[in-house]
């Protein structure tokens, strides 16, 4: 297994990769760390007989998710990946979209054990993680350096495979596009997210803004963020 790939030649929305490798129809699906449930909605509203349980550990976001009333096949649950309130062998598919590295370092091993526990035999775990490289990460590291936690997330996946708790099907690398029309939108979506407590001084805010504005075009700022998918089975 490798943590990064320097020769990525695919740029696309993650949903394209997801639909290429996962068959969601007639499946019991668990999404860990669903955030604002945007991907949850895409999966729930297409196909047939898709039963989704979507967890979130951010209380503010979870309360917002509970107000969603037009996804009858989705159940929102407040839970952390390290302690899942589900029976053994409950899910055909488990999804983590850029969320494993948000699990506290000391709990990542527990999270992977829980994933293995609740995944059905021959089920599939799809774990995507951002690769720490590129212009976007050079801006992010000014106020939130995730290099250590992303490396830890990769290491715990490798350990899980080496111990035989889960088996690697394959790794997939691709770039996903990001577009921010303005710095204020970058602030709202990245700096002011409720699951993290980023407190930037006025000086640091100006430094981040200056680095961000170096990439500004007439249509906003565009980044290509490298993503790694570890596709696992039990």
N, C-alpha and C positions, 0 to 999 in steps of 0.2 A: 504494500500500500504506500502511496505517496501523498504528501500534504498539498502539493501544488504542481502545476504543469505550465511550463513556459511557452508551450506551443498550442495555445487554445485558438481554434479557428471558427468557433461557433458563437454568435451573439444572438440571443433570443430571450423572450420572456420565459420565466421558469415553468409556466404552465405547459409550454410546448414540450419541454423535457419530461415533465411529469406524466403527461398523457401518452408519451412514447413508451414508457417503462412500467406503468401501473394500469391495471384494469380494475376500475372501481365498482363496476356494476355487480349487484347482488353481494356486496361486501359490507362487513362491519368495520368501520374505519375510526381510528383514533388519531386526532391531531393534537400534538402537544405544543403549547405556547401559540395559540391561534391568533393573538393580537386582536386586530379589528375585524377579524373573520373575513377578510377579502378573498383569500384563497378558499376558505371554507365554503363561501357562497358559490364560487365557480364550480367546485366539485359537487355541491349539493344540488345545484340547479340543472345539471346535465346528467345524462345517463338514466339508469333505472335501478330502483331498489338499493339506493345508497344510504346507509344508516351511519351517521357521523356523531361522534362524541368529541367535542372540542374543549380542551382545557386551557386555562389561563391563570397565572399566578399574580398578575397585576390586578389588584382589587378594583381600581378605577375603571380599567378597561373591561373587566369581567362584568361589572354592573351595567356598563353600556351594552355589552353583548346580550345580557339577559332581557334587554328591551327589544331585541330583534324578534319580530313576531311573524315573519313571512318565510321561515325556513322550518317547516314542520318535521323534517327528517334530521334536524340537528339538535343535539342536547348540549348545552353549555355547562361546564363543571369547573368549579374553583379548585384547582389542585396543582401541586408542583410535580415535575417529572420524577423526582426522587421518591415520591410516596403516592402511588396511584390507587385510588379506591375502586379497583376493578378486580374481578376474578382472574385466576390463571387462564391462559389460552382463550382470551376473550375476543381478540381482534384479528381480522385477516390482513389489515394494512395499518401500519403506524407511520405517521408523518411528523417530521420536525423540520420546519423551514427556518433556518438561521437562528435556532433557539437553544441548541445544546450548549453553546458557549456562554449563554446567559445563566445557566445553572451554576450555583456557587461551586468553586473548585473542589471543596471537600465533599460535595454531594454528587459529582458527576458519575462516579462509579456506581453509586446507588441508582442513579437515573438509568444507566444502561442495564443494570440488573432488572429493574422494573420493566423496561421495554422488553427484555427477553422473557420475563415472566408472563406478561399479559398478551404477548404475540402468540398466535396459534402456530402449531407445527406447520411448516411450509408457507407460513405467512411472510409478508415482506415489510421491512422497515426501510423507509426512505429518509435519509438524513442529509440535508443540505447545509453547508457551512460556507461563509464567505472566506475566500483566500486573502490573507493579509498582504496585499500588494496593490499598486496602482494609485492614481491621483486622489481618488476619494479617500482612501485610507491614510494618505499623507495629511489630509485635512483633519480627518477624524482623530488621528493620534495626537493632535495638538491639545485636545481636551478629554479624550477617552481612548487610550491606547489599549486595543484589544488583542494585540499580538500574543501575549502570554495565554489568555483564556482560550483563544482559538487554537493555539498549539496544544493546550491541555485537552480540549474537546477531541482533537484528532488522536491524541495519544490514548485516550480512554476507549475510543472506537477500535483502535488497533489492538489494545489489550483485550477487549471483549472478543474479538475475532481469534486472537492467539489462544485464549482460554477455551475456545470452542463454544462459548455461550451463544454466539451468532456466527453465521458464515457469510463471507463476502461473495456477492454475486458479481458486482463490477463497480468500478469508479467512473464517474462522468465529470468532465470539466467543461464549463462554458462561461461566456461573459453575459451578464445581464445589464441592460441599459438603465440608467438613472437620469432623469431630467428634472432640473429645478429652475423654474422661470425667474426666481429671484432669491436673494439671500434670506428674506423673511420666510419664504416657504421652506428653505433648508433649515432655518431655526425651528420652525414649527414641527417638521417631520423628524428631524434628527436630534437637535439639541434639547428641545422641550418635551420629549416623549415622557409619558407618565411612568414607564417601567424603569427609568433611570433618573438619578438626581444629579443632573449636570448643573453645576453652579459656576458660571464663567464670570470672571471679573470684567469690567469694561475694557481693560487693556487686552485681555485674552480674546474677548469678543471681537475687537477690532483686528486682532492678528488673524483669527479664523476667517473673518469677513474678507480681509485683504487677500489671503491665500485663495479663498473661494472665487473672488472677483477676477483673479488672474485667468480664470477659465470661462468668463462670461462672453457670450455671443449675442447676436440680435435676438435669438430665440431661447436664450437662457443658458444654463450650464448643463453640459452633458458628460456623464461618466460611463465607463464600461467597467463593471465590477466583476472580477473573476469569482466563480462559484465552484465548489467541489460537492459532488453528490456521492455518498457512500450508500450503495444499495445492498441491503443485508437480508438474510433469511434465517429461519430457525429449523 
